[in-house]
């Protein structure tokens, strides 16, 4: 049994974030799969067009099959690259929102080390995310009397949090 009561808001946040992460993974998988399929179809059409030249050169057929091959191949490559970029950006957004929601709910400060442990992420990623949120004006950097660097909600975020309660 836990020492803390079940907080339905935190549980809801965890479910929401996990659902979003699964959605990003599935979307990325489907987009990548369709991109690979398009690339294979494009490659097959291109090879077919080139093999037609062995039977005798027919410019119209070669152009047609090569065009049918190049377009899906290019589209497939674009989808695969775009998929990984979008998934990475979406995951970054989810991590930022997790940090902000946790800090807003607890109305507390956090060190990079605490954040890394709480979110089970590498310390360099925690430091990077906190710096990015500081750069956006959402967090303030403070140094304790004992020299420990920590982040807390900016004045604007604390003011907004009072309105949300």
SVG drawing of the C-alpha trace seen along z (x, -y; Angstrom):
<svg xmlns="http://www.w3.org/2000/svg" viewBox="-10 -37 37 46">
<polyline fill="none" stroke="black" stroke-width="0.4" points="0.0,0.0 1.2,-3.5 1.8,-6.3 0.1,-8.7 -3.6,-8.8 -4.5,-8.1 -4.5,-11.4 -7.0,-11.0 -5.6,-14.0 -2.1,-12.5 -3.4,-9.1 -5.4,-10.8 -2.3,-12.6 -0.3,-9.4 -3.0,-7.6 -3.3,-10.6 0.5,-10.8 0.9,-7.1 -2.0,-7.1 -0.4,-9.9 3.0,-8.1 1.3,-4.9 -0.5,-7.0 2.8,-8.6 4.4,-5.1 1.5,-3.6 1.3,-6.6 5.0,-6.6 4.9,-2.8 2.1,-3.1 3.6,-6.1 7.0,-4.4 5.4,-1.2 3.4,-3.0 6.6,-4.8 8.5,-1.6 5.7,0.0 5.6,-3.0 9.4,-2.8 9.2,0.9 6.4,0.3 8.4,-2.6 11.6,-0.5 9.7,2.4 8.2,0.0 11.5,-1.5 13.2,1.9 10.3,2.9 10.8,-0.2 14.5,0.4 14.1,4.1 11.7,3.1 14.8,1.6 16.2,5.2 13.3,6.1 13.8,3.0 13.8,-0.7 10.3,-2.2 10.6,-5.7 6.9,-5.9 6.8,-2.7 10.2,-3.5 9.0,-7.0 5.7,-5.7 7.1,-2.9 10.0,-5.0 7.7,-7.9 5.4,-5.4 8.5,-4.2 10.2,-7.4 7.1,-9.1 6.3,-6.4 9.9,-5.9 10.4,-9.6 7.1,-9.7 8.2,-6.7 11.6,-8.2 9.8,-11.5 7.3,-9.6 10.0,-7.7 12.1,-10.8 9.0,-12.8 7.7,-10.1 10.8,-10.0 11.0,-13.8 7.3,-14.2 7.5,-11.4 10.6,-12.9 9.0,-16.4 5.8,-15.0 7.7,-13.0 9.6,-16.2 6.3,-18.0 4.9,-15.2 8.0,-15.4 7.7,-19.1 4.0,-18.9 4.7,-16.1 7.2,-18.4 5.0,-21.4 1.9,-19.5 3.8,-17.9 5.3,-21.2 1.9,-23.0 0.1,-20.3 2.8,-20.2 3.6,-24.0 7.2,-23.1 10.7,-23.5 12.8,-20.7 16.5,-19.9 17.6,-18.2 18.5,-15.2 15.1,-15.0 13.4,-15.3 15.5,-12.6 14.6,-10.2 10.9,-11.1 10.4,-10.8 12.9,-7.9 14.8,-9.9 18.6,-10.4 20.0,-13.3 21.3,-15.2 17.7,-15.1 16.3,-16.4 18.8,-19.2 18.1,-20.0 14.3,-20.1 14.5,-22.3 16.8,-24.7 14.4,-24.8 11.5,-25.6 13.6,-28.3 14.3,-29.7 10.5,-29.8 10.0,-31.8 8.0,-29.0 10.6,-28.3 13.1,-30.4 16.6,-29.2 17.5,-29.6 20.5,-28.7 20.0,-27.6 22.1,-28.8 24.0,-25.5 24.8,-26.1 22.3,-23.7 20.8,-24.7 17.0,-24.3 14.1,-25.4 10.8,-26.7 7.7,-28.0 8.0,-31.5 5.9,-34.2 3.5,-34.1 3.0,-30.4 2.4,-30.7 -0.1,-33.5 -1.9,-31.4 -1.9,-28.4 -3.8,-30.4 -6.5,-31.0 -6.7,-27.3 -7.5,-26.2"/>
</svg>
